[in-house]
Amino acid sequence: MLTRVTDVPPPPVPPAREPWLERIERHLQRLQRLPLTMMVASLLAALGIVQLTFQLGNSVYRTLTWSAETRQTQARVETLERDVQILRDAVRASQDPEYLRALARCRGFVGKNERVVVASDAPDTPPGENCKALRVP
């Protein structure tokens, strides 16, 4: 068989590209996008700094607030513990006959076999004000 012969030149063969040249072109394309990447990275870093600053400030505020509230609560607990002790003492004293007898004398009561003697220059005090009052919370 005969092949056809023509005077038309064959299509040109593209020149072979060097692999190192292709790598350089890829790096150049990346470098062209670098300013945008750097701006985005800088923006994200700035947002991170702002968030970190806010979190640190918030932590300091919460620490100060917590410390103040803790001191207030501890003072309140101490007051309540004192009140509980006073009430326990009052309950214990209310069951003691000697205390009850002394309390009755403060109120102006006199025993069966006793006489009331009043000095002529004694101040006029209403009954019940002869003794120191016990503070009960």
C-alpha positions as CSV (number, residue, x, y, z in Angstrom):
1,M,0.0,0.0,0.0
2,L,1.0,3.4,-0.8
3,T,0.8,6.2,1.7
4,R,-0.2,9.5,0.6
5,V,2.5,12.0,0.2
6,T,1.9,15.7,0.6
7,D,3.9,18.8,0.6
8,V,2.4,20.1,3.9
9,P,4.8,20.1,6.7
10,P,4.0,18.2,9.8
11,P,2.6,20.2,12.8
12,P,5.3,21.6,15.0
13,V,6.3,19.6,18.0
14,P,6.0,21.6,21.2
15,P,9.4,22.1,22.9
16,A,10.1,19.9,25.8
17,R,9.8,21.8,29.1
18,E,12.4,21.3,31.7
19,P,11.1,20.1,35.0
20,W,13.0,22.7,37.0
21,L,11.4,25.4,34.8
22,E,7.9,24.1,35.7
23,R,8.8,24.2,39.4
24,I,10.0,27.8,39.2
25,E,6.7,28.8,37.4
26,R,4.7,27.1,40.2
27,H,6.7,29.0,42.9
28,L,6.2,32.3,41.0
29,Q,2.4,31.7,41.0
30,R,2.5,31.0,44.8
31,L,4.5,34.2,45.3
32,Q,1.9,36.2,43.4
33,R,-0.8,35.1,45.9
34,L,1.5,35.7,48.9
35,P,0.4,39.3,49.8
36,L,-3.2,38.2,50.1
37,T,-2.2,35.2,52.2
38,M,-0.1,37.5,54.4
39,M,-2.9,39.9,54.9
40,V,-5.3,37.2,55.9
41,A,-2.8,35.7,58.3
42,S,-2.1,39.2,59.8
43,L,-5.9,39.7,60.2
44,L,-6.3,36.4,62.0
45,A,-3.3,37.1,64.2
46,A,-4.8,40.5,65.1
47,L,-8.2,38.9,65.9
48,G,-6.4,36.3,68.1
49,I,-4.6,39.1,70.0
50,V,-7.9,40.9,70.6
51,Q,-9.6,37.8,71.8
52,L,-6.6,36.9,74.1
53,T,-6.7,40.5,75.6
54,F,-10.4,40.2,76.2
55,Q,-10.1,36.8,77.9
56,L,-7.2,38.0,80.1
57,G,-9.2,41.1,81.2
58,N,-12.3,39.0,81.8
59,S,-10.3,36.5,83.9
60,V,-8.8,39.4,86.0
61,Y,-12.3,40.9,86.5
62,R,-13.7,37.5,87.6
63,T,-10.8,36.9,89.9
64,L,-11.3,40.2,91.7
65,T,-15.1,39.7,91.9
66,W,-14.7,36.2,93.2
67,S,-12.3,37.3,95.9
68,A,-14.6,40.1,97.1
69,E,-17.6,37.8,97.2
70,T,-15.5,35.2,99.0
71,R,-14.5,37.7,101.7
72,Q,-18.1,38.8,102.1
73,T,-19.3,35.2,102.4
74,Q,-16.7,34.3,105.0
75,A,-17.6,37.4,107.1
76,R,-21.3,36.4,106.9
77,V,-20.4,32.8,107.9
78,E,-18.4,34.0,110.9
79,T,-21.3,36.2,112.0
80,L,-23.7,33.2,111.7
81,E,-21.4,31.0,113.6
82,R,-21.2,33.5,116.5
83,D,-25.0,33.7,116.4
84,V,-25.3,29.9,116.6
85,Q,-22.9,29.8,119.5
86,I,-25.0,32.5,121.4
87,L,-28.2,30.5,120.8
88,R,-26.5,27.3,122.0
89,D,-25.4,29.1,125.1
90,A,-28.9,30.5,125.6
91,V,-30.4,27.0,125.3
92,R,-27.9,25.5,127.6
93,A,-28.5,28.3,130.2
94,S,-32.3,27.9,129.9
95,Q,-32.0,24.4,131.3
96,D,-29.8,25.5,134.2
97,P,-31.8,26.1,137.4
98,E,-29.3,28.6,138.8
99,Y,-29.5,30.6,135.6
100,L,-33.3,30.6,135.7
101,R,-33.2,31.7,139.4
102,A,-30.8,34.6,138.5
103,L,-33.0,35.5,135.6
104,A,-36.1,35.6,137.8
105,R,-34.3,37.9,140.3
106,C,-33.4,40.2,137.4
107,R,-37.1,40.4,136.6
108,G,-37.9,41.4,140.1
109,F,-39.2,38.1,141.6
110,V,-38.3,37.2,145.1
111,G,-38.2,33.7,146.7
112,K,-40.8,32.5,149.2
113,N,-38.6,32.8,152.3
114,E,-36.9,36.1,151.3
115,R,-37.6,39.7,152.2
116,V,-37.3,42.6,149.8
117,V,-35.0,45.3,151.2
118,V,-34.8,48.6,149.3
119,A,-32.4,51.3,150.1
120,S,-33.9,54.8,150.6
121,D,-31.7,56.4,148.0
122,A,-32.0,53.6,145.4
123,P,-32.8,54.8,141.8
124,D,-36.2,54.1,140.4
125,T,-35.7,51.4,137.8
126,P,-38.6,49.5,136.2
127,P,-38.7,45.8,136.8
128,G,-36.6,43.8,134.4
129,E,-33.9,46.4,134.0
130,N,-31.7,45.3,136.9
131,C,-29.6,42.9,134.9
132,K,-27.6,43.0,131.7
133,A,-29.7,41.9,128.7
134,L,-28.4,38.9,126.7
135,R,-28.3,39.5,123.0
136,V,-30.1,36.8,121.1
137,P,-29.9,36.9,117.3
